[in-house]
């Protein structure tokens, strides 16, 4: 690919990423896949910021560090929006993963976070990418910017997630729940599964309230801490049903991962989850324990329904092809570079 006399591989793209956190790695995996698929076609580098995103001093150091390591195109990836404030606007792209923090805050705290984390950074960049139409709607509701400045580029799935044949265990299905944060809605899930013969596997730390509930109701369960990528894939392979009845998600990776492994998924009818799942999942009301319960009972008892969801998932997962997503980012990098170069020549 050539940009009016300039080869794409001559354009240096720097992806600024947060300092790695042992328990959070989804963002890193997302952009690792983008870089690996564009290695032969473009000069794209990851630059990890030196400080955790805590406090004023650490964030200021990250901003200065980013300014010193910028490229021809700068891409501020998720969770460090403020880094864009010291980068040249016409050369910079920002990825917004979600607006969930604004739902948790109220009053002056919400106003400050909204201004510093969203309004200022979003207005200080050339383009914004989001991972779902739902996130785009939320962002446009919070910040007054042109809609065509925001590009929806979904999350790709690791190539480790491949179809894996397994007979469904109707008598005692193995249900996999990925994540235990408040929005993952695990307490309602447990209440919904009470009395249903199953084995519940939970990936993520469990607090005392959840542990007490599981033990008081004598659940057959196992909780895993952090798993390696291959260990997590194995849990998907051994599962009969994937549970993802969150109250909020910016995207919802486990839905697509389930579709790639060809497991039936029970997920929520709100936020980004219906958009991500398409027709390939059982949708339930995450705030209604009986709705969740009926969803699980149906996928356990109705084999024809189960197979129809898996077949729809085979088609839906094609939307999240890693190469297609990498190509979308490359097109955006080229567009931003062309526009910034044209502006420089005119001025």
Secondary structure, 3 states (H helix, E strand, C coil): CEECCEEHHHCEEEEEECCCECCECHHHHHHHHHHHHHCCCCEEEEEECCCCCCHHHHHHHHHHHHHHCCCCEEEECCCCHHHHHHCCHHHEEEEECCCHHHHHCCHHHHHHHHHHHHHHHHHCCCEEEECCHHHHHHHHHHCCCCHHHEEECCCCCCCCCCCCCCCCCCCCEEEEEECCCHHHCHHHHHHHHCCCCEEEEEECCCCHHHHHHHHHCCCCEEEECCCCHHHHHHHHHHCCEEEECCCCCCCCHHHHHHHHHCCEEEEECCCCHHHHHCCCCEEECCCCHHHHHHHHHHHHHCHHHHHHHHHHHHHHHHHHCHHHHHHHHHHHHHHHHHHHHHHHHHC
